[in-house]
Amino acid sequence: MAEPIRKAYGVRNIEPFYVGATSAAFTEDGSIVATPLNEDVVITDLSTNTTLHTLEGDGELVTALAMTPNGSRLAVVSQSQQLRVYNVETGEITKQYRFQAPVYIARADETSTLFAFGATDGVVTVWDVEGGYVTHSLKGHGTTICSLCFHGELHSSKWMLASGDTMGTSKVWDLVKRKCISTHQEHTGAVRGLAFSPDGSQFITGGRDAIVVIYNTENLKKVINTVTVRHQVECCGFIQLPSGESVFYTAGSENQVKLWDISSGKPLGGSPKPLETTEELMALEVIHTNDDTHLWMVVSDQTLVEMSLEDMLVEDGAAVIPITRRVAGNHGIIADLRYAGPDHNLVAMATNAPALRVVDFQNAPLDVQLYEGHTDLLNCIDVSEDGRWILTGSKDNSARLWAWDEDEHTFSQYAVFTGHAGAVSGCALPKNIDQIPRFIVTASTDLTVKKWKVPKEAGSTVKTSEYTRRAHDKDINALAISPNDEYFATASFDKLGKVWDLTSGETVGVLKGHKRGLWDIGFCQYDKLITTGSGDKTARIWSLTDFTCMKTLEGHTNAVQRSRFINKNKQIMTTGADGLVKLWDIKESECVATLDNHDNRIWAADVKEDGLQMITADADGHLSLWNDRTDELLQEEEEKKKEKVEQEQQLSNYINKNDWNNAFLLALTLEHSMRLYNVVKAAIGANEDPESAVGSKSLEQMMMSLESEQMEALLKRVRDWNINFKQFEIAQKVLTVIVSKLDMERGNIRKMVEQIIPYNERHYQRLDELVEQTYVLDYVVQEMEKA
C-alpha cells in the first residue's frame, strides 16, 4: 500500500525554563527549583522532570528570587521593584509589596519564616513570611547590597543576618537587638559570598578580589584566616565531608567548586575542572542539600549541576566531587542538531557553546550530557546512519569525531582533525560504515573543503587531509554526502550549490538559479535528486543527472533554513526564518501543511524514520518534537464521512416519517444550511398545523426551547437565507417563531440581528412595490370593463 501524503503532525514542546541572569532558588532537599524565565518564573520538580507552575510576571525582568527551604513560599522581585510572594503549592500570590529601590539579592532563612532583600540604596529589608509584613529595615551600607546570609533561629538569642555590598564591606546584624554588631572592610571588591558554619562558631566572606576571610563569631573583629583563592568568588560556605572533616568551599569565575582547609587555607580539590574555552562561564550559586550529600551549582549559562559528596573520590592526593547530573535551563541558540545513539533516541546538538550537547528527550528531557573538546562555539554536526558516530565542526577551526561507548552508554572523543584556516562550517560522515568511518568531509569559512582519512586507533589528531579544494567564493553553510558515498554537495552564500566527486574531489555539477545565498543542501535517499534551501525564500529540487532545477517551492515569507526529503521521495520538509515548518507534495509542487509552533528563526531540524518523527529548534532554544498523525487523521476523516452518510440517511428517514423535530435537530447538527432549509420547507409544505408559521406547533416549541449556542447557529442560517430573495420567506417564518427568544445580550446574536434588518427592509420595500403594481392592474381591469 502506498504511503499517504503526510500532512498532520502532533507536537511536543521542550521549552526553556531558565532564562535570565538571576540565580535559581532551591528547596532544602534540592528537588524543587524556581527559575526566572525573563519576566516570568517557572517552578520545576527536578525529581520528576515536570513543571509545577509558570508564574506570570508583571512585564519587567525578574531581578531576585528566594524560596523557603520547606518549599512553601516563593519571593519574586522584578525590575519594577515589586515584591510578589507566592504559595508554591497553589501558584497564587499571597502578598505584594513595593520597594523603594531595585533589589538584586534575596535569601530565606533556614526555618522558612523570613525573607531578606538587599536593595541598590544599601537598605536590607527583612520580611515575615507568614505575617506578610516588614520586620526590619536595616540601614548602614552606602551602596548596592550583593550578598545576604541568615544564621540562627527565630526568637532565639543568636539570630543574625550578614550582608555584603559591591564596595567590599560586609556587616553582621543582630536581628533581636535590631543593630549592626560588626563591620568588615577586608575586601577590595564586591562581597558575593557569605556564610556561617553549621555550629555558628565561624563566619566567612568571599569577594571578587579573589580573597576569602574567615572570622570567629565570638569575636567578629578577629580574623582567623585570610586565603587567596586565585579566582573571583561568587559564593562560599562551610561543608562537612563524608570523612567528617569540616572544610570551606568557594565557587565563581572558574565554574568549579573548590574545597579548602579552614585552618591552613590549603586547596583540597573540588569538582572536575572544566576545559578552558572562549566561553567565560562562572558559578553563580552553590546549594548543599539538608543531608549534606549533594551539591547543586548554578552556572551562568543557566545550567544546574548536581554533585555527589557521597561518591567523592581521591585522585593524586586531591578530592574530586563527581558530577552526577546536569540540567539545562535552556540550550541557547541551537545551530544544528541530529538524532543520535544506537536507537536514535538521543538528540545531539551544536549550540552557541563549545561543548557538544546530547539529550534524551524521551526519558530525561531536562538533563543534558556535555562532551568537552572544542574550545570555541560549535557550528555544525552530523551523525552516522547507525547513530554511533558524531562529527562536530567548530569555530576553533577543527572537527572532532565522537564514538559511542557500549559499556558506558555515552560518547567519547575518537579523533581530532585540524588544518582549516577558518571555522568549520559544514561536516559530513559517510553513509556506509562498517565499524569505523573510512573518511569524513569538512567545509570551512576559509572557502575550502577537505576530505580526511579517519585513523584506525582512537585518540589521534589528524593534521593532513587527503585533498583540499577551493569550493566557493563566499562562506560555505552546509555539506552533505550522497547515499552511495559517491558524491558530496556544498551550499554557499555565493548563491551556488555544487556537487563533487568524493573520490577525486572534482566538481561534477553546479546548481545555479537561487537569487540569494544557500543555507542548506541534502540528497534524496531514493532517487537522483538533491534539495536546497535559500535566502530567496524558496526551496528547490535539482536533478543529479543534468543538474537542472526540476521544482521550485515557494511559500515561506523568509529564508529557508533547512530542507529535507521525507516519505520516500514524495515530500520535502522545510523550515524557515519565519518560524514555520512546511510540508510539500513534490509531485504537485504545493504546500500540503504548515506547522506553526515557533516564534523565532528555525536554525536546526532533523527527521527520523523517513519523516515519521521530526525535531526542530529555533533561536530561542525552543524545541518541537513532531510525530506523524496522518494515519489517525485519515481514519478520523473516514469515520466522519461514514457518520455523515449515516446521519444523512437518518435525516431522510425523519423527513419521510414527518418527524420534524428530530429532522430539524439533526440538520442543525450537520451544520449544512440547505439541509436545514429543506427540513423547514418540508414541514411548512406538510402543513400539519395550519396555524403554525412553520407548519408544526411541535416544531415551533422545539425551536423556542433551543439552547443559546443552538439558537445562535439557527440565527446564522436564517441570516444566510434572508439574503436570498428566493429563500427569505422561510427565513421570515422561522424568525417569527424565534424572535421573542433571542438573547440580545449575546454579542454574536445582536450582530446577526443587525445584519438581518437591512435585508428585511429591502424585502418589505419589494413587497410594497408589488402591492402598488396590483393597484395598477386593478385599475386597468376596471377601465377595460367600462369599455
Secondary structure, DSSP 8 states (H G I E B T S, - for coil): --------EEEEEE--S-BSSS--EE-TTSSEEEEEETTEEEEEETTTTEEEEEE---SS-EEEEEE-TTSSEEEEEETT-EEEEEETTTTEEEEEEE-SS-EEEEEE-TTSSEEEEEETTSEEEEEETTTTEEEEEEE--SS-EEEEEEEE-TTSS-EEEEEEETTS-EEEEETTTTEEEEEE---SS-EEEEEE-TTSSEEEEEETTSEEEEEETTEEEEEEEEEE-SS-EEEEEEEE-TTS-EEEEEEETTSS-EEEETTT--EEEES------S----EEEEEE-TTSSEEEEEETTSEEEEEESTT-EEETTEEE--EEEEEES----EEEEEEESTTS-EEEEEESSSSEEEEETTTEEEEEEEE---SS-EEEEEE-TTS-EEEEEETTSEEEEEEEETTTTEEEEEEEEE--SS-EEEEE--S--SSS-SEEEEEETTSEEEEEE--SSTTEEE---SEEEE--SS-EEEEEE-TTSSEEEEEETTSEEEEEETTT--EEEEEE--SS-EEEEEE-SSSSEEEEEETTSEEEEEETTT--EEEEEE--SS-EEEEEEETTTTEEEEEETTSEEEEEETTTTEEEEEEE--SS-EEEEEEEGGGTEEEEEETTS-EEEEEE-HHHHHHHHHHHHHHHHHHHHHHHHHHHTT-HHHHHHHHHHHT-HHHHHHHHHHHHHH-SSTTSTTS-HHHHHHHHT--HHHHHHHHHHHHHHHHSTTTHHHHHHHHHHHGGG--TTSHHHHHHHHHHHHHHHHHHHHHHHHHHHHHHHHHHHHHHHH-
